[in-house]
Amino acid sequence: MAGSKNGAMNFKSMQQADVPQGRNGKHKGIVTKILSDLDQLKDGAALKVPLAQLVEGKENVRSALNRATRKSHRRVATASDDEFLYVWNDAGD
C-alpha cells in the first residue's frame, strides 16, 4: 500500500515535483563546449583541447563525450598526446 505508515522511515522525503530532472554531470560544461565547437568546425579540421583544462582527466571527458554523441546520433573521433585531446567530426567513410 502506497503511503502506509509501518514504522520509521530510513530516508528523508521530499515533494516529487521538487526532484531534479535530467542529468547535468560534472563533465557537461566541457562536453557542451566541445560539441558547440564541433558544430562550427570545417571539414578536415580537429579541435585541440588542452589536457590541462580537463580537470577530471581525458578518459572521463572522452567517456562523457562518447555518451553525449551517441545520444545525439553524432559521429566524432578522438586522439590524444601528452598535451592535447584532439576531437573531430567523423564522416564514417
Secondary structure per residue as TSV (DSSP state, phi and psi in degrees):
chain	resnum	aa	ss	phi	psi
A	1	M	-	360.0	123.7
A	2	A	T	-67.1	133.9
A	3	G	T	81.2	9.6
A	4	S	-	-72.0	150.9
A	5	K	-	-112.0	83.3
A	6	N	-	-103.7	28.2
A	7	G	S	136.2	-176.9
A	8	A	-	-69.9	143.2
A	9	M	-	-78.3	148.5
A	10	N	S	-88.8	-23.7
A	11	F	S	-131.0	158.1
A	12	K	-	-71.1	157.3
A	13	S	-	-120.9	165.3
A	14	M	-	-152.9	167.9
A	15	Q	-	-68.9	135.1
A	16	Q	G	-59.6	-33.8
A	17	A	G	-63.5	-22.0
A	18	D	G	-91.6	-2.1
A	19	V	S	-70.6	128.9
A	20	P	-	-61.9	137.0
A	21	Q	-	-108.0	145.8
A	22	G	S	84.9	167.4
A	23	R	-	-123.6	115.4
A	24	N	-	-114.2	84.3
A	25	G	-	-69.4	172.9
A	26	K	T	-69.0	-12.7
A	27	H	T	-98.8	-0.8
A	28	K	H	-55.6	-42.8
A	29	G	H	-59.1	-53.1
A	30	I	H	-69.5	-38.1
A	31	V	H	-65.5	-41.3
A	32	T	H	-61.2	-42.0
A	33	K	H	-64.4	-43.8
A	34	I	H	-63.1	-46.2
A	35	L	H	-63.1	-38.9
A	36	S	H	-62.5	-44.1
A	37	D	H	-67.4	-36.4
A	38	L	H	-62.3	-34.3
A	39	D	H	-63.0	-26.6
A	40	Q	H	-100.9	-2.7
A	41	L	-	-75.9	135.5
A	42	K	-	-75.1	153.2
A	43	D	T	-57.2	137.9
A	44	G	T	85.0	1.6
A	45	A	-	-108.1	159.0
A	46	A	-	-132.3	148.6
A	47	L	E	-78.7	147.8
A	48	K	E	-123.0	93.2
A	49	V	E	-95.8	119.1
A	50	P	E	-63.0	130.1
A	51	L	G	-61.2	-27.6
A	52	A	G	-62.3	-23.4
A	53	Q	G	-83.4	-10.0
A	54	L	-	-96.0	79.1
A	55	V	T	-56.6	-37.1
A	56	E	T	-85.0	0.0
A	57	G	-	96.1	148.2
A	58	K	H	-65.9	-34.9
A	59	E	H	-63.1	-42.8
A	60	N	H	-67.9	-39.2
A	61	V	H	-68.2	-41.0
A	62	R	H	-58.7	-43.6
A	63	S	H	-63.0	-44.8
A	64	A	H	-64.4	-39.9
A	65	L	H	-64.4	-41.1
A	66	N	H	-61.1	-44.5
A	67	R	H	-61.8	-44.3
A	68	A	H	-66.0	-40.5
A	69	T	H	-73.3	-35.0
A	70	R	H	-64.3	-41.4
A	71	K	H	-62.9	-35.7
A	72	S	T	-96.9	9.3
A	73	H	T	56.7	43.9
A	74	R	-	-108.6	153.9
A	75	R	-	-115.5	119.7
A	76	V	E	-130.6	159.3
A	77	A	E	-125.7	155.1
A	78	T	E	-135.7	156.8
A	79	A	E	-151.2	167.1
A	80	S	E	-154.5	160.5
A	81	D	-	-132.5	-158.9
A	82	D	S	-71.5	-17.0
A	83	E	S	-118.8	-25.7
A	84	F	E	-135.7	152.7
A	85	L	E	-104.7	124.5
A	86	Y	E	-103.7	134.0
A	87	V	E	-135.5	134.6
A	88	W	E	-146.4	160.0
A	89	N	E	-72.6	132.1
A	90	D	-	-104.2	115.1
A	91	A	-	-70.1	-19.1
A	92	G	-	71.8	34.7
A	93	D	-	-62.8	360.0
